[in-house]
Amino acid sequence: MNVPLLDLKAQHEPIRKDLLAAMERVLDQNNFILGREVKELEAQVAAYSQTRFAVGVSSGTDALLAALMAVDIKAGDEVITTPLSFFATVGAIVRLGARPVFVDVDPVTYNLDPRLIEAAVTARTRAIIPVHLYGQCADMAPILEIAAKHGLAVVEDAAQAIGSEYRDGRRAGSMGTMGCFSFFPSKNLGGLGDGGMVVTNNEKLAERLQVLRVQGGKPKYYHRVIGGNFRLDTLQAAVLSVKLPYLDRWTALRQKHADLYESLFQQAKIEDTCGVRLPRAVYKQDGVEHYHIYNQFVMAVPKRDALRDYLKEKGIGTEIYYPVPLHLQECLVTLGHRAGDYPEAERACRELVALPIYPELQEEQQRYVVESVCEGLDLLK
């Protein structure tokens, strides 16, 4: 049996006609940059994310960069963040000449550990970037408390977490100064190419973001600030507007699949016998519907690489998010970090593996994945 890590064809086929119709409308209008569909999507995403404003941008990476520019992060500033994330999180900081200051992750959620943040704050600290990794919110209450105490901006990296809810029901992106989404095709809400969005409740920041995304020009060709080419294509906005109404249904299916994985793995007792750690949805409680949106279903396996090789032989797609922690990336060697500086993040990079969890996944496929994982673990004992 073949079980891919992600099957976008299965997602697109039922809505293919609607997608093509939306793309055709854009073609007929000939307004390919920041057209009507962009404004419509912005309103939809703002409402979905429980924010007042949303500004469409060219990618999740540019969402982070524009957000940091909007709060005037510059050379010499420090930004606290996690060493366990996609490179764009730290890349946006470094591109502005600022210094990333890493704080280790919580060993259960793999999100920024708020207990360690206070000690990392200095006179140069200007912002915190918590990452809602794998589809589950970081522990935002203490993070926001620390930020308020020290006057820091909080830029939520919600690239993997659109719609995810914190324990009080607030959605990812709505809690901090700004929230940043990615519409990369593999995301829960993915386009047919790159795209991103910044959400905020601050009107002045929203207006500043709108200027920054068009090279800092307002009116056109008159530049008081330096921005970038961060515009969202109308074509991508049209595609995303077709997909957005399905997002809650897709999230519910991902959660259903996660529950089945958890049940099957618990029946197999792999946590007791193989040292495996299953993902924990820490905000799964009454009143929190989107406690975890499972952009990835990630489990920790001590002999991860050998298990991946076995699963590949069985036709099962897997991925590592992420094989190298940010503080040990070659291009950041000048920061002076060494192995052992952030042990939980480093352990995660050695052990975590993502299994298929896309909405269209069938129960038969999941049972095959679980059987294959258990077989592989038995062989590796």
C-alpha positions as CSV (number, residue, x, y, z in Angstrom):
1,M,0.0,0.0,0.0
2,N,1.2,3.5,-0.8
3,V,0.5,6.2,1.8
4,P,1.9,9.6,0.8
5,L,2.8,12.2,3.4
6,L,0.4,14.6,1.7
7,D,-2.1,14.1,-1.2
8,L,-3.1,17.5,-2.7
9,K,-4.7,15.9,-5.7
10,A,-7.2,14.3,-3.3
11,Q,-7.9,17.7,-1.8
12,H,-8.3,19.5,-5.1
13,E,-10.3,17.1,-7.1
14,P,-13.7,17.6,-5.4
15,I,-13.3,21.4,-5.7
16,R,-11.5,21.5,-9.1
17,K,-14.4,23.2,-10.9
18,D,-14.7,25.9,-8.3
19,L,-10.9,26.5,-8.4
20,L,-10.8,26.7,-12.2
21,A,-13.8,29.1,-12.2
22,A,-12.1,31.4,-9.6
23,M,-8.9,31.4,-11.6
24,E,-10.9,32.1,-14.8
25,R,-12.5,35.1,-13.2
26,V,-9.1,36.6,-12.3
27,L,-8.0,36.0,-15.9
28,D,-11.0,37.8,-17.3
29,Q,-10.6,40.7,-14.9
30,N,-6.8,41.1,-15.8
31,N,-6.2,42.5,-12.3
32,F,-3.4,40.1,-11.1
33,I,-1.8,42.1,-8.3
34,L,-3.8,43.2,-5.2
35,G,-7.1,42.8,-7.0
36,R,-10.6,42.6,-5.5
37,E,-10.1,39.0,-4.4
38,V,-7.2,40.0,-2.2
39,K,-9.4,42.4,-0.3
40,E,-12.1,39.8,0.0
41,L,-9.7,37.2,1.3
42,E,-8.3,39.7,3.8
43,A,-11.7,40.3,5.3
44,Q,-12.4,36.5,5.4
45,V,-9.1,35.7,7.1
46,A,-9.5,38.5,9.6
47,A,-12.9,37.3,10.6
48,Y,-11.8,33.7,10.8
49,S,-8.8,34.6,12.9
50,Q,-10.7,36.9,15.3
51,T,-8.8,40.0,14.3
52,R,-9.9,43.4,13.0
53,F,-7.4,43.6,10.1
54,A,-5.6,41.3,7.7
55,V,-3.0,42.2,5.1
56,G,-2.2,39.8,2.3
57,V,1.5,39.3,1.4
58,S,3.6,37.2,-0.9
59,S,4.6,34.4,1.5
60,G,4.8,33.4,5.1
61,T,8.4,34.4,5.1
62,D,7.5,37.9,3.9
63,A,4.7,38.0,6.5
64,L,7.3,37.7,9.3
65,L,9.7,40.1,7.6
66,A,7.0,42.8,7.1
67,A,5.7,42.3,10.6
68,L,9.1,42.9,12.1
69,M,9.6,45.9,9.8
70,A,6.2,47.3,10.9
71,V,7.4,47.4,14.6
72,D,10.7,48.9,13.5
73,I,13.1,46.0,14.3
74,K,16.5,47.1,13.2
75,A,20.2,46.4,13.4
76,G,21.4,45.8,17.0
77,D,18.0,44.9,18.3
78,E,17.3,41.4,19.9
79,V,14.4,39.2,19.2
80,I,13.6,36.2,21.3
81,T,12.5,33.1,19.5
82,T,12.7,29.3,19.4
83,P,15.5,27.2,17.9
84,L,13.0,24.7,16.6
85,S,11.2,26.1,13.5
86,F,11.4,26.6,9.8
87,F,14.4,28.8,8.9
88,A,12.2,31.8,7.9
89,T,11.5,32.5,11.6
90,V,15.1,33.3,12.3
91,G,15.9,34.5,8.7
92,A,13.5,37.4,9.0
93,I,15.3,38.6,12.2
94,V,18.8,38.3,10.7
95,R,17.8,40.0,7.4
96,L,17.0,43.2,9.4
97,G,20.4,43.1,11.1
98,A,18.8,42.1,14.5
99,R,20.1,39.3,16.7
100,P,18.0,36.2,17.4
101,V,18.1,35.2,21.0
102,F,17.0,31.6,21.4
103,V,15.0,30.0,24.2
104,D,14.6,26.2,24.4
105,V,11.3,24.5,23.8
106,D,8.9,22.7,26.0
107,P,9.5,18.9,25.7
108,V,5.7,18.2,25.4
109,T,4.5,20.7,22.9
110,Y,7.9,21.6,21.2
111,N,6.8,25.3,21.4
112,L,8.7,28.1,23.1
113,D,9.1,27.4,26.8
114,P,7.8,30.5,28.6
115,R,9.5,29.6,31.8
116,L,12.9,30.4,30.1
117,I,12.0,33.7,28.4
118,E,12.5,36.2,31.3
119,A,16.1,35.3,31.7
120,A,16.7,36.0,28.0
121,V,15.4,39.6,28.1
122,T,18.0,42.3,27.9
123,A,18.0,46.0,27.4
124,R,18.2,45.4,23.6
125,T,15.2,43.0,23.4
126,R,12.5,44.4,21.2
127,A,10.2,41.5,20.4
128,I,9.3,37.9,20.9
129,I,8.4,35.5,18.1
130,P,6.6,32.4,19.5
131,V,6.0,29.7,16.9
132,H,2.7,27.7,17.0
133,L,4.5,24.6,15.9
134,Y,2.8,21.7,14.1
135,G,-0.7,23.3,14.5
136,Q,-0.8,23.9,18.3
137,C,-0.6,27.3,20.0
138,A,2.3,28.2,22.2
139,D,1.5,28.9,25.8
140,M,0.6,32.5,25.1
141,A,-0.6,33.8,28.5
142,P,2.8,33.9,30.2
143,I,4.5,35.1,27.0
144,L,2.1,38.0,26.7
145,E,2.6,38.8,30.4
146,I,6.4,39.0,30.0
147,A,6.1,41.1,26.8
148,A,3.8,43.6,28.5
149,K,6.2,43.8,31.5
150,H,9.1,44.7,29.2
151,G,7.3,46.6,26.5
152,L,8.0,44.0,23.8
153,A,6.1,43.3,20.5
154,V,4.8,39.8,20.1
155,V,4.8,38.5,16.5
156,E,3.1,35.2,16.4
157,D,4.5,32.8,13.8
158,A,1.3,31.0,13.0
159,A,2.4,29.6,9.6
160,Q,1.3,26.1,10.6
161,A,-1.6,27.1,12.8
162,I,-4.4,29.0,11.1
163,G,-7.5,28.5,13.1
164,S,-5.7,26.9,16.0
165,E,-7.1,27.9,19.4
166,Y,-5.5,28.6,22.7
167,R,-7.0,27.3,26.0
168,D,-9.2,30.4,26.3
169,G,-10.6,30.0,22.8
170,R,-8.5,32.8,21.2
171,R,-7.2,31.9,17.8
172,A,-3.6,31.8,16.6
173,G,-2.5,35.2,15.3
174,S,-5.1,37.2,17.4
175,M,-3.3,37.3,20.7
176,G,0.0,39.1,20.0
177,T,0.8,42.4,18.3
178,M,0.5,40.6,14.9
179,G,0.1,37.1,13.6
180,C,1.7,35.7,10.5
181,F,0.3,33.0,8.3
182,S,1.7,31.0,5.4
183,F,-0.4,29.7,2.4
184,F,2.3,27.4,1.1
185,P,0.6,24.5,-0.7
186,S,1.3,22.0,2.1
187,K,-0.4,24.1,4.8
188,N,-3.9,23.3,6.1
189,L,-5.0,26.3,4.0
190,G,-2.7,26.2,1.1
191,G,-2.6,28.0,-2.3
192,L,-1.3,26.9,-5.6
193,G,2.0,28.6,-4.9
194,D,3.4,31.0,-2.3
195,G,1.2,33.4,-0.3
196,G,0.9,34.8,3.2
197,M,-1.1,37.0,5.5
198,V,-0.4,39.3,8.5
199,V,-3.3,39.8,10.9
200,T,-3.6,42.4,13.7
201,N,-6.0,44.3,15.8
202,N,-3.9,47.5,15.5
203,E,-5.2,49.8,12.7
204,K,-2.0,51.8,12.5
205,L,0.1,48.6,12.1
206,A,-2.3,47.4,9.4
207,E,-1.9,50.6,7.5
208,R,1.8,50.4,7.8
209,L,1.9,46.9,6.5
210,Q,-0.2,47.9,3.5
211,V,2.5,50.5,2.7
212,L,5.4,48.3,3.4
213,R,4.2,45.6,1.0
214,V,4.3,48.0,-2.0
215,Q,7.9,49.1,-1.6
216,G,6.9,51.6,1.1
217,G,5.2,53.9,-1.5
218,K,2.1,56.0,-0.6
219,P,0.8,57.3,-2.8
220,K,2.3,55.3,-5.6
221,Y,5.9,56.3,-6.5
222,Y,6.2,58.5,-3.3
223,H,8.3,56.7,-0.7
224,R,8.7,57.9,2.9
225,V,9.8,54.4,4.1
226,I,11.7,51.5,2.5
227,G,9.4,48.5,2.1
228,G,9.5,45.5,-0.2
229,N,7.7,43.7,-2.9
230,F,5.4,41.8,-0.5
231,R,2.2,41.8,-2.5
232,L,-0.2,38.8,-2.6
233,D,-1.2,37.7,-6.1
234,T,-4.9,38.0,-6.9
235,L,-4.8,34.5,-8.4
236,Q,-3.7,33.0,-5.1
237,A,-6.3,35.0,-3.1
238,A,-9.0,33.7,-5.4
239,V,-7.9,30.1,-4.9
240,L,-7.7,30.5,-1.1
241,S,-11.2,32.0,-1.0
242,V,-12.5,28.9,-2.6
243,K,-10.7,26.7,0.0
244,L,-11.3,28.7,3.2
245,P,-15.0,27.5,3.6
246,Y,-13.7,23.9,3.7
247,L,-11.0,24.6,6.3
248,D,-13.0,23.7,9.4
249,R,-14.2,20.5,7.9
250,W,-10.6,19.6,6.9
251,T,-9.4,20.5,10.5
252,A,-12.1,18.2,12.0
253,L,-10.9,15.4,9.8
254,R,-7.3,15.9,10.8
255,Q,-8.3,15.8,14.4
256,K,-10.3,12.6,13.8
257,H,-7.2,11.1,12.2
258,A,-5.1,12.1,15.1
259,D,-7.5,10.5,17.6
260,L,-7.4,7.3,15.6
261,Y,-3.6,7.3,15.5
262,E,-3.5,7.9,19.3
263,S,-6.0,5.1,20.0
264,L,-4.2,2.6,17.8
265,F,-0.8,3.4,19.1
266,Q,-2.0,3.3,22.7
267,Q,-3.5,-0.2,22.0
268,A,-0.1,-1.2,20.7
269,K,1.5,0.2,23.9
270,I,4.4,1.6,21.9
271,E,5.0,4.4,24.4
272,D,5.6,1.8,27.1
273,T,7.6,-0.7,25.1
274,C,9.5,1.4,22.6
275,G,10.3,4.7,24.2
276,V,8.1,6.5,21.6
277,R,6.3,9.8,22.6
278,L,3.0,10.6,20.9
279,P,2.0,14.2,20.3
280,R,0.0,15.8,23.1
281,A,-2.9,18.2,22.4
282,V,-2.6,20.2,25.6
283,Y,-5.6,22.5,25.1
284,K,-8.1,19.7,24.2
285,Q,-10.9,20.7,26.6
286,D,-14.5,21.9,26.6
287,G,-15.0,25.1,24.6
288,V,-11.8,24.8,22.6
289,E,-12.8,23.3,19.2
290,H,-9.6,23.9,17.3
291,Y,-7.2,22.9,20.1
292,H,-4.8,21.5,17.6
293,I,-5.2,21.7,13.8
294,Y,-2.5,19.0,13.1
295,N,-0.6,20.6,10.3
296,Q,1.7,17.7,11.2
297,F,1.2,14.6,13.3
298,V,4.7,14.4,14.9
299,M,5.9,11.6,17.2
300,A,9.3,11.2,18.9
301,V,11.2,8.0,18.1
302,P,14.7,7.3,19.6
303,K,15.7,5.4,16.4
304,R,13.9,7.8,14.1
305,D,16.1,7.6,11.0
306,A,16.1,3.8,10.9
307,L,12.3,3.8,11.3
308,R,12.0,6.2,8.4
309,D,14.0,3.9,6.2
310,Y,11.7,1.0,7.0
311,L,8.6,3.1,6.4
312,K,9.9,4.2,3.1
313,E,10.3,0.6,2.1
314,K,6.7,0.1,3.0
315,G,5.5,2.9,0.8
316,I,4.7,5.4,3.6
317,G,5.7,9.0,3.3
318,T,7.3,10.7,6.3
319,E,9.2,14.0,6.9
320,I,11.5,15.5,9.6
321,Y,10.5,18.9,11.0
322,Y,13.3,19.8,11.4
323,P,16.7,17.9,11.1
324,V,18.9,20.8,12.3
325,P,18.0,23.3,15.0
326,L,18.3,26.9,14.1
327,H,21.2,27.7,16.5
328,L,23.3,25.1,14.7
329,Q,22.7,26.2,11.2
330,E,25.9,26.9,9.3
331,C,25.0,30.4,8.3
332,L,24.4,31.4,11.9
333,V,27.8,30.2,13.2
334,T,28.7,33.8,14.1
335,L,26.1,33.7,16.9
336,G,28.5,31.4,18.7
337,H,26.2,28.6,19.7
338,R,27.3,25.0,20.3
339,A,25.7,21.6,20.5
340,G,24.1,21.3,23.9
341,D,23.0,24.9,24.2
342,Y,19.3,24.0,23.7
343,P,19.0,20.3,24.6
344,E,15.2,19.9,24.1
345,A,15.3,21.4,20.6
346,E,18.3,19.3,19.7
347,R,16.6,16.1,21.0
348,A,13.5,17.0,19.0
349,C,15.6,17.3,15.8
350,R,17.1,13.9,16.4
351,E,13.8,12.1,17.2
352,L,10.8,13.7,15.7
353,V,9.1,12.3,12.6
354,A,5.9,13.3,10.9
355,L,3.3,10.8,9.7
356,P,0.6,11.3,7.1
357,I,-2.5,13.1,8.5
358,Y,-4.1,15.0,5.5
359,P,-7.9,15.2,5.6
360,E,-8.5,12.7,2.8
361,L,-6.5,10.0,4.6
362,Q,-8.5,6.7,4.8
363,E,-8.8,4.5,8.0
364,E,-7.3,1.6,6.1
365,Q,-4.3,3.7,5.3
366,Q,-3.9,4.8,8.9
367,R,-4.1,1.2,10.2
368,Y,-1.4,0.3,7.7
369,V,0.8,3.1,8.9
370,V,0.4,2.1,12.5
371,E,1.0,-1.6,11.8
372,S,4.1,-0.7,9.8
373,V,5.4,1.6,12.6
374,C,4.9,-1.1,15.1
375,E,6.6,-3.7,12.9
376,G,9.5,-1.3,12.3
377,L,9.9,-0.6,16.0
378,D,9.9,-4.3,16.8
379,L,12.7,-4.9,14.3
380,L,14.8,-2.0,15.8
381,K,14.7,-3.3,19.4
